[in-house]
Amino acid sequence: MASVLRSPSVDSDHDDDIINEVGNFDPYSVNGKEARRDIGKYCSVAEVSWMNVCKEQLEYASDALQKFRSLVEQLSKVDPTRMNCDERLAFWINLYNALIMHAYLAYGVPANDIKLFSLMQKACYKVGGQSLSAAEIEFMILKMKNPAHRPQISLMLALHKFRVTEEHERYSVDDTEPLALFALSSGMFSSPAVRIFSAENVRQQLQESMRDYIRASVGINDKGKLTVPALLQSYGKGTVEDSLLADWICRQLTPAQVAAVQDTTSSRKQRLLGFRSFTVVPFDSTFRYLFLPDDQR
């Protein structure tokens, strides 16, 4: 199994425009007929919307890359079995996000989800002497469910059989944490923003990640219907019925957002009849990263 730990002969074509500090923008392009509203922490994210690799400019990030490689090498000395459940959860989420970003630098950005899944199997870190791929971390260590909002990944998972080892069982979290869906970023347009998670209060941090994602990604279209990202609907299927999803979402929004939703979504009668008062926005796999600033994590 190839490892991203190898020194990659690729570089980021740095340009002042590659990272845009964006305030008061619409990160998921959901702004329809409603007036622009406060979307919370996502107002201050930094966006990386493209990446081009060229060897000539490797020196730009050489010091940072060397430090990063040194940290990756130290992972072989980490023993996840000595961590408590919250420490393990935060560790694997942070490691997964770092590994995916490292994989893009080493191998390039995949053209579609099928190629992404192949990359996730190829890119790996050695943790405590055990080589673990991004796919193994997501679906075996973190025990994430089949992503219904990403049909190509779901298909590949159905066709792929992971070999469960004793190390996988010893390193994995005790139980699936569904909220990790709002913490794992695969560098896609519809992915949540990248943030650093700490073991202390990690469950609360995950709740905040869900809330922040909902506030930034839910909108109202020109027909007055609530627009819900497929990732959020996928999470909601295990939490609430479709006919009640709009009400559940409102509990995560700011008062101003709630007022906008209540003014434009379907009537109470329609909800009682089981009519769906929202439209689902498909998961967009276009490359894009959002990063929350340090004081917003």
Backbone as a ProteinNet text record, in pm:
[ID]
protein_1_A
[PRIMARY]
MASVLRSPSVDSDHDDDIINEVGNFDPYSVNGKEARRDIGKYCSVAEVSWMNVCKEQLEYASDALQKFRSLVEQLSKVDPTRMNCDERLAFWINLYNALIMHAYLAYGVPANDIKLFSLMQKACYKVGGQSLSAAEIEFMILKMKNPAHRPQISLMLALHKFRVTEEHERYSVDDTEPLALFALSSGMFSSPAVRIFSAENVRQQLQESMRDYIRASVGINDKGKLTVPALLQSYGKGTVEDSLLADWICRQLTPAQVAAVQDTTSSRKQRLLGFRSFTVVPFDSTFRYLFLPDDQR
[TERTIARY]
85.1	0	89	69.2	150.7	118.3	212.9	192.7	221.4	139.2	162	284.4	332	449.5	570.7	571.3	682.3	689.1	810.4	826.8	769.7	662.3	597.8	673.9	680.2	746.5	642.8	555.3	453.5	455.1	405.7	407.5	278.8	244.5	127.2	167.9	100.1	127.1	68.8	150.8	99.8	65.8	-46.1	-89.5	-169.2	-161	-231.3	-381.6	-431	-575	-620.8	-526.4	-568.5	-641.1	-600.2	-668.7	-735.1	-866	-940.1	-1006	-968.4	-1035.9	-1172.6	-1275.1	-1408.4	-1494.6	-1548.6	-1641.2	-1775.1	-1878.5	-2012.6	-2032.6	-1997.1	-2021.6	-2107.9	-2149.2	-2242.5	-2163.1	-2110.7	-2014.6	-2069.3	-2199.7	-2256.9	-2355.2	-2349.5	-2431.7	-2579.3	-2631.8	-2772.5	-2860	-2802.2	-2878.8	-2975	-3104.9	-3206.2	-3281.8	-3412.7	-3495	-3480.7	-3430.9	-3416.3	-3302.4	-3309.7	-3200.2	-3082.8	-2962.7	-2845.1	-2854.9	-2830.6	-2846	-2714.1	-2710.3	-2591.2	-2575.7	-2464	-2442.2	-2339.5	-2316.9	-2231.7	-2084.8	-2018.6	-1873.3	-1827.3	-1912.5	-1872.3	-1853	-1894.9	-1870.3	-1721	-1642.5	-1500.3	-1408.6	-1461.7	-1377.2	-1280	-1173.3	-1081.8	-1112.1	-1116.8	-1154.8	-1036.8	-1016.1	-919.7	-1001.5	-1014.5	-1105.7	-1036	-904.6	-833.9	-691.6	-630.8	-493.3	-424	-305.8	-225.8	-87.1	-35.8	94	202.8	311.6	426.8	553.3	650	770.4	850.7	841.8	926.1	902.1	782.6	751.8	741.5	801.5	801.2	867.7	967.5	1040.4	949.5	839.1	748.9	701.9	674.6	621.9	717.4	843.9	937.1	953.5	963.3	981.1	859.1	741.7	618.2	602.2	636.4	624.2	721.2	841.2	939.3	891.1	834.5	780.9	664.8	580.8	466.6	512.1	610.5	661.6	718.8	784.4	839.3	728.3	617.9	504.4	442.2	432.7	375.7	461	592	681.5	662.8	627.9	608.3	480.2	391.2	267.8	295.8	408.6	440.8	461.9	485.9	507.3	379.1	271.2	144.3	72.3	18.5	-57.4	-202.7	-292.1	-431.9	-502.7	-452.4	-519	-506.3	-414.6	-396.2	-483.6	-557.2	-644.7	-782.2	-848.6	-987.9	-1075.8	-1204.6	-1292.6	-1296.3	-1298.7	-1303.3	-1170	-1060.4	-928.6	-914.4	-961.4	-951.9	-1036.6	-1156.4	-1245.3	-1183.3	-1135.4	-1074.4	-948.2	-868.1	-743.7	-770.9	-864.4	-888.9	-954.8	-1040.4	-1100.6	-992.6	-908	-801.2	-704.2	-671.3	-576.9	-635.4	-762.3	-828.6	-823.5	-860.3	-860.9	-721.2	-620.5	-482.9	-439	-476.3	-436.1	-497.2	-624	-687.4	-618	-589.8	-519.8	-380.7	-310.6	-176.7	-183.2	-286.2	-302.2	-321	-396	-415.4	-283.5	-201.1	-71.1	20.5	11.5	100.9	56.5	-74.1	-124.5	-211.7	-248.2	-337.2	-482.3	-566.7	-709.5	-781.4	-853.3	-924	-1037.3	-1066	-1166.3	-1309	-1329	-1464.2	-1455.4	-1572.2	-1574.2	-1517.5	-1528.6	-1472	-1319.7	-1260.1	-1115	-1075.4	-1164.2	-1136.1	-1129.2	-1220.6	-1220.1	-1091.8	-1046	-918.9	-804	-807	-704	-710.4	-831	-848.4	-792.2	-790.4	-731.9	-579.2	-528.8	-384.7	-311.7	-372.9	-309	-318.4	-206	-208.1	-99.1	-120.2	-20.7	6.8	126.4	160.3	139.7	43.3	8.6	37.5	128.5	160.7	209.2	275.3	325.6	227.4	103.6	0.6	-26.1	-15.8	-43.3	-193.7	-247.2	-391.7	-422.6	-512.8	-552.9	-665.2	-689.8	-799.3	-932.9	-949.7	-1074.4	-1092.5	-984.9	-993	-1024.4	-965.6	-992.2	-1139.2	-1192.8	-1332	-1432.1	-1414.6	-1520.1	-1494.2	-1371.9	-1342.7	-1305.9	-1223	-1180.5	-1289.2	-1340.4	-1448.4	-1586.5	-1591.9	-1715.9	-1828.1	-1791.6	-1892.8	-1978.8	-2105.1	-2199.6	-2182.6	-2241.7	-2240	-2298.3	-2224.2	-2271.9	-2376.4	-2501.9	-2609.8	-2609.5	-2554.1	-2551.2	-2441.9	-2359.6	-2254.3	-2264.7	-2352.2	-2383.2	-2263.6	-2166.3	-2050.6	-1966.4	-1948.3	-1875.7	-1953	-2085	-2168.7	-2153.6	-2150	-2133.6	-1998.3	-1893.1	-1760.2	-1750.5	-1815.8	-1815.3	-1887.8	-1995.8	-2071.3	-1988.2	-1898.1	-1816.1	-1685	-1648.1	-1518.8	-1535.8	-1450	-1452	-1324.8	-1342.8	-1228.4	-1187.2	-1058.2	-1007.6	-988	-1071.7	-1068.1	-956.8	-866.2	-755.7	-775.9	-694.8	-701.8	-667.9	-574.1	-536.8	-653.7	-728.5	-846	-941.4	-965.6	-1058.9	-1005.5	-876.4	-817.3	-808.7	-789.3	-772.9	-905.7	-1010.2	-1135.3	-1209.1	-1300.2	-1386.4	-1483.7	-1535.6	-1626.2	-1757.2	-1811.4	-1939.5	-1932.1	-2012.1	-2019.5	-2069	-2005.2	-2052.4	-2106.5	-2239.2	-2296.6	-2257.7	-2236.8	-2202.5	-2066.3	-1984.4	-1854.8	-1872.6	-1993.2	-2022.9	-1997.8	-2015.3	-1996.5	-1854.7	-1766.7	-1628	-1529	-1565.1	-1475.4	-1488	-1376.7	-1378.3	-1296.5	-1359.1	-1288.6	-1249.6	-1253.5	-1209.6	-1301.6	-1431.5	-1531	-1613.6	-1680	-1757.6	-1862.2	-1923.6	-2028.9	-1977.3	-1846.2	-1789.5	-1796.8	-1800.5	-1794.2	-1655.9	-1647	-1518.6	-1426.6	-1297.2	-1197.4	-1173.6	-1174.3	-1139.6	-1064.1	-994.4	-918.9	-1004.7	-1013.7	-1093.9	-1002.5	-1043.9	-970	-1050.4	-980.7	-1048.9	-1144.5	-1106.7	-1193.1	-1317.6	-1433.2	-1561	-1575.1	-1518	-1525.9	-1670	-1754.4	-1894.8	-1964.7	-1935.1	-1993	-1941	-1812.6	-1754.8	-1822.2	-1855.2	-1923.4	-2064.7	-2132.5	-2265.1	-2255.6	-2153.2	-2133.2	-2100.5	-2025.8	-1993.5	-2119.6	-2209.7	-2337.1	-2416.6	-2427.5	-2503.2	-2444.9	-2312.6	-2248.4	-2270.9	-2261.6	-2282.5	-2425.9	-2521.5	-2662.2	-2687.5	-2637.2	-2660.5	-2600.1	-2490.6	-2423.4	-2477.7	-2534.2	-2567.6	-2716	-2801.1	-2945.5	-2991.4	-3076.2	-3125.8	-3269.1	-3314.1	-3449.2	-3437.5	-3494.6	-3480.4	-3584.5	-3580.3	-3668.6	-3815.5	-3841.8	-3980.1	-4028.2	-3942.8	-3982	-3967.8	-3894.8	-3874.5	-3740.5	-3740.9	-3617.5	-3523.1	-3397.5	-3298.1	-3208.3	-3199.6	-3126.7	-3016.8	-2891.2	-2784.1	-2801.9	-2761.3	-2779	-2709	-2594.5	-2523.1	-2609.8	-2678.4	-2764.2	-2886	-2944.5	-3058.7	-3017.5	-2896.9	-2846.8	-2835.8	-2785.3	-2777.9	-2917.8	-3006.5	-3140.9	-3222.8	-3192.2	-3269.5	-3262.7	-3157.7	-3147.4	-3192.6	-3243.6	-3279.9	-3425.9	-3479.6	-3614.8	-3678.4	-3810.7	-3882.2	-3872.3	-3878.6	-3868.6	-3972.2	-4093.4	-4200.7	-4174.4	-4082.3	-4050.4	-3909.8	-3841.2	-3702	-3688.9	-3779.8	-3772.5	-3782.9	-3871.9	-3886.1	-3759.6	-3700.5	-3577.5	-3463.8	-3453.4	-3349.6	-3364.5	-3488.2	-3511.7	-3454.6	-3447.1	-3394.2	-3243.3	-3178.8	-3034.5	-3001.6	-3102	-3079.3	-3084.7	-3037.1	-3049.7	-3195.1	-3238.7	-3377.4	-3413.7	-3320.5	-3348.8	-3368.6	-3287.9	-3302.5	-3434	-3470	-3595.9	-3713.3	-3711.8	-3820.5	-3831.9	-3716.4	-3717.7	-3774	-3735.7	-3785.1	-3935	-3980.4	-4122.1	-4208.4	-4153.5	-4228.8	-4245.7	-4159.5	-4158.3	-4181.4	-4163.5	-4180.3	-4326.6	-4353.7	-4490.5	-4570.1	-4699.4	-4789.4	-4791.4	-4842	-4853.7	-4942.5	-5043.4	-5133	-5056.7	-4968.3	-4890.1	-4799.2	-4739.3	-4651	-4728.9	-4848.3	-4929.6	-4969.4	-4985.5	-5019.8	-4898	-4781.7	-4660.7	-4591	-4632.5	-4567.2	-4428.9	-4335.2	-4199.8	-4188.8	-4148.8	-4146.1	-4007.6	-3925.6	-3789.8	-3744.2	-3637	-3575.4	-3430	-3381	-3246.2	-3145.8	-3036.8	-2928	-2825.6	-2800.9	-2706.1	-2566.8	-2495.2	-2358.1	-2270.6	-2199.9	-2112.4	-1969	-1910.7	-1776.8	-1665.5	-1698.5	-1595.5	-1494.3	-1366.1	-1263.5	-1284.7	-1280.1	-1286	-1267.9	-1183.2	-1165.5	-1208.9	-1273.4	-1302.9	-1228.9	-1162.6	-1089.4	-1139.1	-1173.2	-1210.9	-1085.7	-1081.3	-964.9	-951.9	-832.9	-804	-902.8	-942	-1029.7	-1174.6	-1203.7	-1340	-1357	-1252.3	-1259.4	-1306.3
-118.8	0	124.2	210.9	330.8	424.9	507.2	599.5	742.2	834.9	975.3	1025	947.2	987.7	1005.8	939.1	957	1104.1	1153	1293.6	1317.9	1395.1	1414.1	1512.7	1483.8	1574.6	1665.2	1720.3	1812	1936	2044.5	2170.5	2245.8	2333.4	2417.7	2541.7	2568.5	2688.5	2806.7	2864.3	2967.5	3094.6	3151.9	3279.5	3347.5	3479.3	3550.8	3527.5	3485.3	3465.9	3327.1	3234.7	3097.2	3086	3169.9	3170.8	3306.1	3307.3	3431.3	3442.2	3544.9	3570.2	3626	3555.5	3593.2	3622.5	3739.5	3774.9	3804.7	3758.9	3786.3	3733.1	3613	3556.2	3431.7	3376.9	3264.5	3137.8	3068.5	2960.3	2842.3	2818.4	2703.4	2744.5	2870.7	2921.8	2888.3	2919.4	2886.8	3010.6	3128.8	3251.9	3269.4	3259.7	3275.8	3405.1	3394.5	3514.2	3583.2	3510.4	3570.8	3671.3	3766.2	3860.2	3787.2	3837.4	3773.2	3776.7	3665.9	3657	3621	3639.4	3604.9	3453.5	3404.8	3259.7	3216.6	3300.8	3261.5	3252.9	3148.7	3136.5	3126.7	3076.9	3061.6	3195.5	3306.4	3438	3469.2	3405.2	3439.2	3327	3232.9	3124.3	3173.5	3098.6	3117.9	3008.3	3044.2	2950.4	2921.2	2793.9	2750.6	2683.4	2750.3	2703.3	2630	2631.4	2555.2	2528.6	2431.2	2395	2347.7	2399.8	2357.4	2323.7	2209.1	2166	2188.9	2249.6	2266.5	2268.7	2193.8	2169.9	2296.9	2391.7	2510.3	2590.9	2583	2666.6	2587.8	2471.8	2392.1	2466.8	2548.5	2619.7	2710.7	2753.5	2845	2784.3	2654.4	2589.5	2484.3	2490.8	2383.9	2369.3	2480	2471.9	2409.7	2454	2400.4	2252.5	2213.4	2073.4	1985.5	2036.7	1960.4	1938.8	2041.6	2029.5	1931	1937.5	1847.3	1702.6	1678.4	1542.3	1487.9	1575.7	1534.2	1491.5	1565.2	1529.7	1397.3	1377.4	1252.8	1133.3	1149.8	1040.7	1002.2	1098.7	1071.3	992.5	984.2	908	760.4	711.1	569.6	538.5	643.6	624.7	642.9	680.3	705	573.2	555.8	435.4	474.9	462.2	501.2	421.3	302.5	221.4	283.6	376.3	443	568.3	600.2	717.5	680.2	775.9	752.5	776.3	755	757.3	894.4	1002.7	1135.8	1172.5	1133.8	1159.2	1085.8	963.4	883.7	944.5	989.6	1048.2	1173.9	1264.6	1388.1	1357.8	1263.2	1227	1177.8	1085.8	1026.9	1125.9	1213.8	1315.4	1408.7	1459.2	1549.9	1481.2	1355.9	1283.2	1257.9	1222.6	1199.1	1324.8	1438.5	1562.6	1597.8	1577	1604.5	1509.5	1383.7	1283.6	1311.8	1351.3	1382.2	1500.9	1604.8	1720.9	1681.8	1601.1	1555.2	1471.4	1389.5	1304.8	1388.5	1497.5	1584.6	1647.8	1686.6	1743.9	1640.1	1517.1	1411.7	1352.3	1335.2	1263.1	1346.8	1467.1	1549.3	1531.3	1619.3	1617	1518.8	1421.1	1323.1	1387.2	1330.2	1388.9	1358.3	1250.7	1214.5	1130.6	1093.1	1019.8	878.8	818.4	684.6	690.8	791.6	808.5	854.1	929.5	969.2	847	753.3	633.6	553.6	549.4	482.3	552.8	686.7	763.2	739.5	729.6	706.5	571.3	475.2	344.6	347.5	436.6	442	528.2	637.8	731.3	679.4	670.9	616.4	677.1	668.4	703.8	580.1	573.7	465.4	515.7	456.2	495.9	378.9	399.9	293.7	166.5	181.3	64.7	3.3	53	-0.5	98.3	52.9	138.4	146.2	267.5	287.4	386.2	347.3	434.7	527.3	630.3	722.7	649.4	554.5	477.5	394.5	333.6	254.1	341.7	460.2	549.7	590.4	625.6	672.3	561	446.3	344.7	230	215.3	108.8	162.7	266.9	322.7	412.9	504.6	592.3	530.4	420.5	344.2	427.1	515.2	596.7	510.5	548	471.6	501.7	414.9	434.3	571.7	657.9	794.6	798.2	796.8	793.8	917.8	1027.4	1151.9	1151.2	1045.1	1032.6	893.8	879.2	746.6	671.8	742.3	671.9	609.4	682.2	626.3	508.7	522	413.4	287.9	306.1	192.2	125.9	206.1	149.5	75.5	127.3	59.6	-73.9	-77.8	-202	-309.2	-265.4	-360	-394	-313.2	-330.7	-398.9	-493.5	-563.1	-528.5	-461.3	-430.2	-554.2	-569.3	-679	-627.4	-673.9	-626.6	-698.1	-620.1	-676.7	-648.7	-711.6	-687.1	-541.7	-483.8	-344.2	-251.4	-281.3	-199.6	-197.6	-312.4	-322.5	-251.5	-259.1	-196.2	-44.5	3.4	146.6	220.4	149.9	214.8	276.1	368.1	426.3	318.9	336.6	235.7	230.4	346.4	354.8	462.3	445.1	545.3	677.9	786.2	920.4	985.7	984.2	1038.4	1183	1262.2	1403.3	1423.2	1318.4	1329.7	1360.6	1338	1371.8	1520.1	1603	1747.3	1791	1694.3	1723.6	1674.2	1569.8	1511.3	1586.8	1637.5	1712	1639.5	1615.9	1553.8	1657.4	1785.8	1889.9	1910	1891.6	1911.6	2036.6	2089.6	2212.2	2197.6	2080.3	2059.2	2009.9	1992.6	1944.9	2054.1	2015	2114.8	2177.9	2291.7	2359.5	2276.5	2288.8	2219.7	2299.1	2228.5	2288.6	2185.7	2231.5	2141.8	2105.7	1976.4	1928.5	1888.5	1921.9	1883.2	1778.9	1695.8	1588.9	1645	1757.1	1819	1876.1	1829.1	1875.5	1847.8	1738.2	1709.9	1689.3	1633.5	1612.9	1746.7	1841.6	1975.1	2042.8	2024	2081.3	2024.2	1896.5	1834.4	1889.1	1912.3	1974.7	2113.1	2187.3	2320.3	2312.1	2210.4	2191.9	2167.6	2086.1	2062.8	2191.9	2264.4	2389.7	2489.8	2504.8	2600.6	2562.5	2432.3	2386.4	2413.3	2385.6	2407.9	2555.3	2642.6	2786	2839.4	2778.3	2825.3	2761.3	2641.9	2565.4	2558.3	2595.8	2592.4	2728.3	2728.4	2854.3	2841.4	2941.1	2942.6	2979.4	2896	2921.7	3022.2	3049.4	3150.2	3110.5	2982.3	2935.2	2933.7	2981.1	2987.6	2857.1	2762.6	2634.7	2632.1	2566.2	2547.1	2459.1	2499.6	2417.5	2352.3	2221.4	2142.1	2063.5	2076.5	1999.4	1849.9	1771.5	1626.1	1567.2	1623.8	1574.3	1587.3	1699.7	1722.3	1631.2	1612.5	1521.2	1379.4	1339.5	1206.1	1187.2	1288	1281.4	1280.1	1362.1	1372.9	1246.5	1161.1	1038.1	949	959.5	879.9	955.1	1077.2	1162	1202.8	1236.6	1292	1256.5	1249.1	1222.6	1343.6	1316.7	1424.9	1533.9	1494.8	1592.3	1686.2	1647.3	1729	1788	1764.3	1808	1960	2033.1	2179.2	2230.5	2171	2212.9	2181.6	2065.2	2026.9	2121.3	2157.2	2249.3	2385	2429.9	2561.4	2570.1	2458.6	2460.5	2486	2476.2	2499.4	2639.1	2712.5	2839.5	2958.7	3072.8	3197.6	3243.6	3329.6	3379.5	3442.1	3517.5	3579.9	3474.8	3369	3261.7	3187.2	3164	3095.1	3174.1	3304.8	3388.6	3378.2	3376.9	3366.4	3232.6	3125.4	2992.1	2982.2	3029.8	3020.2	3104.1	3211.5	3297.6	3236.7	3144.2	3096.7	2947.4	2867.1	2723.6	2684.9	2558.4	2510.6	2526.5	2528.6	2550.7	2431.6	2456.4	2350	2237	2272.6	2170.3	2075.2	2129.4	2044.9	1952.3	2003.1	1919.7	1806.3	1838.1	1734.9	1627.8	1667.6	1571.4	1493	1528.9	1454.8	1505.7	1622.5	1678.1	1730.2	1710.6	1756.8	1905.2	1983.3	2128.9	2180.5	2095.6	2138.1	2067.8	2119.2	2055.4	2024.4	1913	1866.8	1914.2	1973	2016	1903	1845.5	1733.4	1770.3	1669.4	1690.1	1729.5	1839.3	1891.5	1848.7	1766.8	1712.8	1798.2	1919	2009.5	2040.4	2046.1	2073.3	2209.7	2212.9	2338.9	2309.9	2386.6	2376.2	2505.7	2492	2604	2580.6	2684	2673.9	2780.7	2738	2833.8	2891.7	3022.3	3080.5	3026.5	3038.5	2980.1	3022.7	3150.2	3198	3158.8	3089.7	3046.5	2896.6	2824.8	2680.2	2639.1
0	0	0	-96	-105	9.5	44	155.5	114	163.6	136.6	210.4	305.6	381.7	291.7	177.8	85.2	44.5	20.2	-15.8	-154.2	-165.4	-294.9	-382.1	-509.3	-602.4	-665.9	-584.1	-633.4	-546.6	-603.8	-533.4	-561.2	-469.5	-488.1	-564.9	-675.1	-753.1	-677.3	-591.6	-500.5	-575.7	-537.7	-591.1	-482.1	-475.7	-370	-375.7	-492.5	-506.3	-466.7	-440.8	-413.9	-280.9	-185	-56.3	-39.9	-35.6	-25.6	110	184	309.7	273	310.9	268.1	388.6	390.1	496	432.5	496.7	447.8	306.4	280.2	148.3	162.9	51.3	50.6	20.3	120.6	97.3	18.7	26.7	-43.8	-153.9	-193.6	-304.7	-287.2	-170.5	-142.5	-136.1	-151.3	-136.1	-252.2	-226	-328.7	-309.7	-289.5	-279.2	-144	-45.2	87.3	89.2	182.2	201.1	265.9	239.6	298.3	450.5	514.6	659.1	724.2	853.3	929.6	930.2	878.9	874.7	978.2	1076.3	1187.5	1150.7	1201	1187.5	1042.6	954.5	815	744.4	807.4	748.7	741.5	826.8	835.4	787.9	708.4	660	553.6	535.9	423.4	322.4	196.2	90	-2.4	-30.3	-132	-241.4	-354.2	-458.2	-572.1	-575.3	-677.9	-632.7	-695.8	-663.1	-789.1	-812.2	-926.2	-874.6	-911.9	-860.4	-965.2	-920.5	-1009.4	-924.4	-966.2	-887.4	-863.4	-955.4	-946.4	-818.8	-763.3	-648	-517.8	-513.3	-390.2	-274.6	-307	-202.5	-121.2	-179.6	-108.6	23.6	22.1	142.8	197.2	158.4	194.7	345.7	417.1	562.6	629.8	586.9	645.5	613.4	489.6	451	528.9	552.4	628.8	771.7	831.3	966.7	969.3	865.9	858.7	844.3	759.1	741.2	871.4	947.6	1076.8	1172.3	1171.2	1256.7	1212.8	1081.2	1029.3	1070.9	1067	1106.1	1252.5	1335.8	1478.1	1506	1407.1	1426.1	1454.3	1406.3	1428.4	1576.1	1655.8	1799.3	1880.8	1814	1883.6	1908.4	2027.7	2062.1	2090.6	1991.4	2011.4	2120.4	2152.6	2255.2	2393.6	2410.3	2539.1	2552.3	2446.6	2448.5	2501.5	2566.6	2603.5	2481.2	2493.5	2376.7	2308.8	2386	2326.1	2261.9	2323.8	2265.5	2132.7	2130.6	2008.1	1896.5	1930.4	1830.3	1769.6	1853	1802.6	1721.7	1768.8	1700	1558.6	1543.2	1411.7	1316.1	1366.6	1279.9	1225.8	1314.2	1271.5	1176	1205.2	1121	982.5	977.5	848.4	761.6	818.2	740.6	691.2	775.1	733.8	622.8	633.6	534.8	398	394.3	265.9	199.7	276.1	219.2	169.9	248.5	210.7	83	71.5	-47.2	-173	-163.5	-279.3	-323.4	-226.5	-260.6	-324.5	-276.4	-325.1	-458.1	-475.9	-592.9	-685.5	-643.7	-724.3	-684.2	-735.3	-702.2	-793.9	-740.3	-822.9	-901.4	-1018.3	-1107.5	-1064.9	-988.7	-946.4	-819.5	-765	-638.8	-651.3	-769.1	-787.3	-774.9	-838.7	-828.2	-688.3	-622.8	-485	-394.7	-412.6	-328.9	-350.2	-475.6	-504	-432.3	-433.7	-363.7	-213.4	-159.6	-15.9	26.8	-63.4	-32.7	-43.5	-129.3	-153.5	-50.6	-11	82.1	224.3	292.3	428.1	514.3	643.2	743.3	827.4	884.3	976.5	1118.3	1186.9	1323.6	1416.9	1511	1605.4	1539.1	1424.1	1352.7	1255.9	1252.5	1164.3	1051.4	926.8	812	790.1	792.7	781.6	669.6	580.8	471.1	516.3	435.8	465.9	465.8	374.3	368.9	495.1	542.4	665	785.8	790	902.5	904.9	788.6	784.7	812.7	748.3	752.4	849.7	896.8	992.3	1130.1	1133.2	1261.2	1319.7	1236.8	1282.5	1262.5	1187.8	1168.9	1106.2	1012.8	946.2	855.1	844.2	764.5	616	534	390.1	356.8	285.9	258.5	147.2	184.8	86.3	-2.5	47.6	-29.9	-136.2	-138	-238	-301.6	-401.7	-457.3	-514	-571.9	-627.4	-516.8	-406.5	-292.6	-234.7	-225.7	-173.9	-258.5	-390.1	-480.8	-460.3	-449.3	-429.8	-296.6	-194.1	-64.4	-71.8	-150.2	-164.7	-234.8	-322.4	-398.1	-328.3	-229.3	-162.9	-27.5	-1	127.5	205.8	318.1	403.5	482.3	499.8	582.2	724.3	814.4	952.5	1027.8	1084.6	1161.4	1309.8	1390.5	1534.5	1566.8	1489.1	1512.5	1483	1376.6	1346.1	1464.5	1521.4	1633.1	1756.5	1779.9	1897.9	1882.8	1761.2	1737	1719.6	1684.3	1644.7	1763.3	1731.6	1834.5	1881.5	2001.8	2056.7	1979.5	1949.9	1879.7	1772	1669.1	1563.3	1619.3	1579.5	1614.5	1487.4	1467.4	1343.3	1316.1	1421.6	1403.6	1337.5	1333.2	1265.6	1117.3	1065.3	926.3	899.5	1002.7	988.7	1025.4	1046.2	1082.7	978.4	904.9	805.5	673.4	623.2	497.6	392.2	278.6	166.4	62	99.3	7.8	-110	-87.5	-192	-161.6	-263.5	-246.4	-136.6	-125.7	-26.4	107.9	121.1	247.7	354.4	481.3	588.5	595.6	662.1	679.4	767.9	742.5	823.6	951.6	1062.3	1191.4	1272.9	1375.2	1462	1582.3	1610.9	1723.4	1838.5	1958.1	2078.2	2154.3	2229.8	2303	2407.2	2466.3	2566.8	2499	2539.9	2484.7	2335.4	2286.5	2143.5	2098.5	2184	2145.4	2126	2213.6	2199.7	2073.2	2044.2	1922.8	1798.5	1801.2	1687.6	1672.8	1784.2	1779.2	1715.6	1753.1	1696.6	1547.6	1507.7	1366.1	1284.5	1338.5	1270.8	1259.8	1370.2	1371.1	1272.1	1272	1182.2	1036.5	1006.8	869.2	824.9	911.8	877.8	849.7	934.4	917.3	787.8	744.1	623.1	495.9	505.7	385	353.5	446.7	424.1	373.3	272.5	217.4	170.6	97.3	41.8	-105	-192.4	-335.2	-384.9	-515	-573.1	-568.2	-546.3	-535.1	-390.7	-301	-161.1	-86	-143.8	-76.2	-4.1	108.8	183.7	102.5	89.7	20.7	124.6	117.6	216.2	145.4	186.9	122.7	145	47.3	55.3	176.8	214.3	332	456.7	469.9	586.2	583.2	464.6	456.3	491.7	447.4	478.7	629.5	699.3	845.3	905.9	851.8	907	896.7	797.2	780.7	904.1	980.4	1102	1224.8	1203.2	1316.2	1316	1198.8	1191.9	1057.7	1053.3	928.8	836.1	705.1	607.8	632.1	669.5	688.2	805.3	894.1	1011.4	1004.2	891.2	881.1	891	825.7	829.7	973	1051.4	1190.9	1270.6	1244.6	1314.1	1277	1148.3	1103	1170.7	1185.6	1246.5	1387.6	1455.5	1591.7	1594.1	1477.7	1468.6	1414.7	1369.8	1301.9	1396.5	1346.8	1421.4	1414.5	1506.1	1501.7	1367.3	1306.6	1177.6	1069	1073.3	975	995.2	1119.5	1149.4	1093.2	1111	1061.4	909.8	840.1	694.4	649.5	718.9	683.9	707.9	821.8	855.6	762.9	709.2	618.4	480	444.1	305.7	286.8	390.5	372.2	371.8	342.1	327	455	441.2	553.9	648.5	768.4	868.5	815.9	740	685.5	594.6	509.8	420.5	499.5	608.3	688.2	752.8	798.9	861.4	760.8	635	530.8	482.7	535.5	500.3	376.5	325.2	208.6	246.8	158.2	186.4	154.7	253.3	238.8	202.8	144.2	109.3	-17.4	-75.8	-191.4	-157.6	-207.2	-173.3	-278.5	-231.2	-319	-325.9	-444.3	-455.7	-405.2	-358.2	-311.2	-429	-416	-521.6	-491	-579.4	-556.5	-615.9	-660.8	-710.9	-600.7	-637.3	-536.2	-472	-340.3	-265.4	-116.4	-53	91.4	158.2	273.5	361.5	492.6	542.3	668.6	764.8	885.4	988.5	1052.4	1077.8	1145.9	1286.6	1342.1	1473.2	1580	1580.3	1686.4	1665.1	1552.6	1525.1	1540.5	1578	1588.9	1726.3
[MASK]
+++++++++++++++++++++++++++++++++++++++++++++++++++++++++++++++++++++++++++++++++++++++++++++++++++++++++++++++++++++++++++++++++++++++++++++++++++++++++++++++++++++++++++++++++++++++++++++++++++++++++++++++++++++++++++++++++++++++++++++++++++++++++++++++++++++++++++++++++++++++++++++++++++++++++

